[in-house]
Every structure is written in C-alpha cells, then in structure tokens.
C-alpha cells in the first residue's frame, strides 16, 4: 500500500512538472520581464540572474537617499538591463523601473529597443507624448512602457519649442528609440 501510494505521488509530480511552461527570459509583458516581476525584490536578483552578472553601484552611505542603478550583464560582458529600485540601499525594495538595453528583449507584439516609432504606433495605443528639452517621451500604458526619442529625429520646426504640444501623428515613423523603459 505504501509503495503504490509513493509511486502514485512520484507519477503525479512528474506529470505536473512536464506541464509547466518555461518562461521566456526575453519576453516583456505589463507585469514582468522574463523572470523579473513587478514584485521582485533587490535581494532576489542574484537568484533570478544566476547565469548573469549583477552589478550594484553604491553612491555613498545610507544617508545619500539617491536610487542606485543595478546593471545586469551577460557572463560574456554584454549589457542586458538597468534596474532602478524604489528605495536605495534596501534589499527588500522592489524594482521601480527597468531600462531595456539588449534588443533580444521583446514585447508580445515584437517591440524591442531596435523598433521605430512606426512599430510602436502599429502595435500599441499611444497614451501620451511628453515634450522635454532634448527628447520626447512616448508613453504606452498598456505595457507600462515609455519610449524616449531624441529630438534630432524630429523635424527642425519641432526641436526647440518645449511648449509645443506634440501629437503622435507629428512624429516621423522612422524615428528610432533612444531608451526603452518599463515602469512598475
């Protein structure tokens, strides 16, 4: 009786482990990037990126109050991500934003750091466009993302007027992404 119960338990474990899907480490969704989620704490990064290098810069002592960027590199040296925790020097802090560096990271609609504004506009509804000094920031609430585009990509008449309201239709389709960020 004990042997058959033990055998049944082992079979159940094997069957349930066969049905689990492996998470794509480069897939970007609204609440996660690969194994990194919106509730991941800084102390869990070493485990999540066990095959990669996690580099933390300490700006000074605990009283500085600035958020320290955590960089993720492949073992070969290629930079993957920049992570910004909500609280500096707190291992229990969750990740507030992620800058996507490596172009292998893609959304379900195939948007990556190499995409153009045309790709973004075709895949997602543009939520907002912010006009800053040297860049514009295109926000997509559907995936909690923002795409920074250098003003050099815009027509000359739009580059220098910070008070101008920029409509998505005014942005050239071939404009390249400078920064791709996910915010949680």
BELNORHU-V692503 format. One record per backbone hydrogen bond with DSSP energy under -1.0 kcal/mol. CO is the residue of the C=O (numbers start at 1). NH is the residue of the N-H. If there is no record, write none. Layout:
co=CO nh=NH
co=CO nh=NH
This chain:
co=1 nh=5
co=2 nh=6
co=3 nh=7
co=4 nh=8
co=5 nh=9
co=6 nh=10
co=7 nh=11
co=8 nh=12
co=9 nh=13
co=10 nh=14
co=11 nh=15
co=12 nh=16
co=13 nh=17
co=14 nh=18
co=15 nh=19
co=24 nh=27
co=26 nh=106
co=27 nh=34
co=31 nh=38
co=32 nh=29
co=33 nh=36
co=36 nh=33
co=37 nh=40
co=40 nh=95
co=41 nh=44
co=42 nh=45
co=44 nh=48
co=45 nh=49
co=47 nh=50
co=49 nh=52
co=53 nh=73
co=55 nh=71
co=61 nh=64
co=69 nh=57
co=70 nh=83
co=71 nh=55
co=72 nh=80
co=72 nh=81
co=73 nh=53
co=74 nh=77
co=78 nh=74
co=80 nh=101
co=80 nh=102
co=81 nh=72
co=82 nh=99
co=83 nh=70
co=84 nh=96
co=84 nh=97
co=90 nh=93
co=91 nh=43
co=93 nh=42
co=94 nh=86
co=96 nh=184
co=97 nh=84
co=98 nh=182
co=99 nh=82
co=102 nh=105
co=106 nh=28
co=107 nh=110
co=111 nh=107
co=112 nh=115
co=115 nh=177
co=116 nh=120
co=117 nh=121
co=118 nh=122
co=119 nh=123
co=120 nh=124
co=128 nh=139
co=130 nh=137
co=134 nh=151
co=135 nh=132
co=136 nh=149
co=137 nh=130
co=138 nh=147
co=139 nh=127
co=139 nh=128
co=140 nh=145
co=144 nh=183
co=145 nh=140
co=146 nh=181
co=147 nh=138
co=148 nh=178
co=148 nh=179
co=149 nh=136
co=150 nh=153
co=151 nh=154
co=155 nh=158
co=167 nh=170
co=168 nh=171
co=172 nh=175
co=173 nh=118
co=175 nh=117
co=179 nh=148
co=180 nh=100
co=181 nh=146
co=182 nh=98
